[in-house]
Amino acid sequence: NGMTLFGQGGIYTTSGKYSEVTKTQFGEYFKAHENDGTPEQCKRFVALLNSSNEFDCRERLKEIKCPVLVLGSMQDKVLGAEGSLKTAEILGCSVYMYEGYGHAVYDEAKDFLDKIEEFLLQ
């Protein structure tokens, strides 16, 4: 029950990105802009998605030597909670997993920036 947000042909939907609350609140906006993308923009977006399917940086995560905070969502339907949890496990770093938000937790959670600021001030 997602809505097309970008591009013609339903390439990008809100189904896994936003929580039901946000989709309900902004559904009319999403619907009004569902065909804003040009066919060329859609092609580039699909190319980006396809290239990200082949991108795997897990082995290089071990090279990170500074403190890291992983923020994720248990209901992320784009990457899944496992991606955030596995990244934190590999890095041995702090992790905070939100409940009730989708992939766009960075847009939805009112305290998202506060979590980052708190981490940076430690």
TALIN-V615768 format. One record per pair of residues at least 12 apart in sequence whose ideal C-beta (glycine too) atoms are under 10 Angstrom apart, sorted by the first residue. I is the first residue (numbers start at 1). J is the second residue. If there is no record, write none. Layout:
# TALIN-V615768
((I	J) (I	J))
This chain:
# TALIN-V615768
((1	13) (1	14) (1	15) (1	20) (1	23) (2	14) (2	15) (2	16) (2	17) (2	18) (2	23) (2	30) (2	77) (2	102) (3	15) (3	18) (3	23) (3	26) (3	27) (3	28) (3	29) (3	30) (3	31) (3	33) (3	34) (4	30) (4	31) (4	33) (4	34) (4	35) (4	36) (4	37) (5	17) (5	18) (5	26) (5	29) (5	30) (5	31) (5	33) (5	34) (5	36) (5	37) (6	30) (6	33) (6	34) (6	35) (6	36) (6	37) (6	41) (6	42) (6	45) (7	34) (7	35) (7	36) (7	37) (7	38) (7	39) (7	41) (7	42) (7	43) (7	44) (7	45) (7	46) (8	34) (8	35) (8	36) (8	37) (8	38) (8	39) (8	41) (8	42) (9	35) (9	37) (9	39) (9	42) (9	46) (10	34) (10	35) (10	42) (11	37) (11	41) (11	42) (11	43) (11	45) (11	46) (11	49) (12	34) (12	37) (12	42) (12	45) (12	46) (12	49) (13	30) (13	34) (14	26) (14	27) (14	30) (14	31) (14	34) (14	102) (14	103) (14	104) (15	77) (15	78) (15	102) (16	75) (16	76) (16	77) (16	78) (16	79) (16	80) (16	102) (16	103) (16	104) (17	76) (17	77) (17	78) (17	101) (17	102) (17	103) (17	104) (17	105) (17	107) (17	108) (18	30) (18	77) (18	101) (18	102) (18	103) (18	104) (18	105) (18	107) (18	108) (19	73) (19	75) (19	98) (19	100) (19	101) (19	102) (19	103) (19	104) (19	105) (19	107) (19	108) (19	109) (20	75) (20	100) (20	102) (21	100) (21	101) (21	102) (21	108) (22	101) (22	102) (22	104) (22	107) (22	108) (23	102) (25	108) (26	107) (57	87) (58	83) (58	86) (58	87) (58	90) (59	90) (61	86) (61	87) (61	88) (61	89) (61	90) (61	91) (61	93) (62	90) (62	91) (62	92) (64	90) (64	91) (64	93) (66	93) (67	91) (67	93) (67	94) (67	119) (67	120) (67	122) (68	87) (68	88) (68	91) (68	92) (68	93) (68	94) (68	95) (68	119) (69	88) (69	91) (69	93) (69	94) (69	95) (69	96) (69	115) (69	116) (69	118) (69	119) (69	120) (69	122) (70	83) (70	84) (70	85) (70	86) (70	87) (70	88) (70	89) (70	90) (70	91) (70	93) (70	94) (70	95) (70	96) (70	97) (71	84) (71	88) (71	94) (71	95) (71	96) (71	97) (71	98) (71	105) (71	106) (71	109) (71	112) (71	115) (71	116) (71	119) (72	84) (72	85) (72	87) (72	88) (72	95) (72	96) (72	97) (72	98) (72	101) (72	103) (72	105) (73	96) (73	97) (73	98) (73	99) (73	100) (73	101) (73	102) (73	103) (73	104) (73	105) (73	106) (73	108) (73	109) (74	97) (74	98) (74	99) (74	100) (74	101) (74	102) (74	105) (75	97) (75	98) (75	99) (75	100) (75	101) (75	102) (75	103) (75	105) (76	97) (76	98) (76	101) (76	102) (76	103) (76	104) (76	105) (77	102) (77	103) (78	102) (78	103) (78	104) (79	103) (80	103) (81	97) (81	98) (84	96) (84	97) (84	98) (84	105) (85	97) (93	119) (94	115) (94	119) (94	122) (96	109) (96	111) (96	112) (96	115) (96	116) (96	118) (96	119) (98	111) (98	112) (98	115))
